[in-house]
Amino acid sequence: MELDTSTHSLPVYEALASSVRLSILQLLSTRQMNVRELAEALSLSSAIMTMHVKKLEKARLITTKMAPGKGGVQKICTLSAKKIEITLPTSPGLHRKSHQTEVSVGHYTDFDLLPSCGIATVEHTIGEYNEPRYFWYPERVQAKMLWFSRGYIEYKVPNFLLGSQNPEELEITFELSTMLPFHPGNEPAGVVFSFNSIELGKWSGQTYQGTSRGIHTPAWWSDPVSQSGLLKTLRMNRNGTYMDGKRISDVTLDTLPIRDKQWTFRIAVPEQNGSSPGITLFGRGFGNHQQDLLFNLYYNEQEA
């Protein structure tokens, strides 16, 4: 989860400003618990615990679901956030120069994928579920959400780097879930990223159901299915390739054809053993982050 100093992040700061709610997060880090179990563990009434749970749920730090229990229906609580990163305002003097390009989720240029799959605009789904041919339907350029279980999706990105500019770091951010609509599971998909046919590394994903209502998810999208993903940041610099700050390969910026006039970025879910379901990619109008795929190439100017 990424936060900043805008009012959008206030629910998270408010949720964390309580020793009781911090204790709840600690308890949920070990296992799922219902409201009654949490209340007993912290010697609180169920009514007070319900209030704390609602604040944590509003902040998207936990997710809840109703399930049958011994005495009726119970609310099961699950920890959903694993890490929080806070971005503070930077001094104008520290601002890095960059070329920024945002590519819409539906503006892919190639794909080869397998069901379960689907594609949707902010107004409706495109064609039928589990039919890859609809990924070439003309309306797909309006798509802001797509999912598939195996295969790949590719995006082409223009490169505006000038000859007088030295590249320092390439940063790619996108909202991704390693779960599929209608196919909940516990084992996340392994995702492989490539840049101009060079494999950047594999990210094993993380278990995140994304069933809490997405902040930007349109009203017509059903509640029980995938609502949002996690904002992921893929960085390539002269030290290697990193996903959210964790090194995933030794591929450096210097080994990439970073000065090519056009880049091809691929997101793939390879054939693998296990029950990992696939990935869902969210753009503007879906999920919790109002952006599509965002490419930032940071650079410095060469001295004359």
Phi, psi and omega in degrees: 000132180248131181240163174219199182260017177275166179294340178301330183270355184303319180303327180288314179298320179294321180294326182278347183275051180203128179294328178295314182290328174295323178293324177298315179299321179295318179296319183286346178289344181264325181190167173290145178217149175270173185298320181297317180296320178295318180298316180294321181295329183251009177057047178237164175284157178297326180295315178294318180297322178301321178297316179295320180297320179297321179294318179292324179290319178299326179278359179065024176276334175225161171239153180229155174211151179269139182213151178294141178229185182296321182256017183129212181275138178236152178261117180267130181252137180227136176291127182249333179264133180256332184206145178236129178241128182252123177260116179268155178301139180262151176293141178306329181289340181262001182295129180269142176284143180205157168258122183245133178224128176252127182246126182295146180306324182276358182266039175286157183247350177197155176199160172205098190221166184235152174296156005290135181207162178183169184210144185211147168268182178287353182252330183190167173284156179258117178068216184253153173293150172064028176233098185302336181301332181288350175290346175258002179299137185308326182291351184299339179294342178270358186294141177234008176202139175207158179210154176200157184267324180216155178112207183211162172228139184236145177232138175256137187230130177287147180246119184255019179294131179270160180298335181272005184246132180263119179291138180246323183197138173251127182238128179236124179239145181197156178263121189224141172235137177266039173225157180248150171302139177071000181229066178296148179198174183253345183256116182288155179283151171271126185245132180248132180248140180226151179229116182047051177071005176259123181289125181275331182148172181244134176249127186283354180076183178206149182290115179208108186287326179062037183269346174292144185306124179295143182301320184254000183296129182296154186297331185285342181285127188297147180294319188290350185256177185308128183251330186198168176235200176248140178285113183257144179236116178257122183236136173239121176224197185280001177254343181149195179244135187228143171247114182053040178087351180262126183294128179244350176194170178267007180292122181254167179299326182291337180271355180263149176283064190291341180268001174303144182292342181219136177252151172238118181249125183242136172244121187228147171242102184284165173298135183202163177281162178101186186247020181299131190279324184142204182227155171234131181248127183249143176236196179302133179096355176226158172072207186251356185231123186276070177202162172259218176276123186246122180251125176235117175255108180275143184209165170235157182274135176289145176286142181293000000 
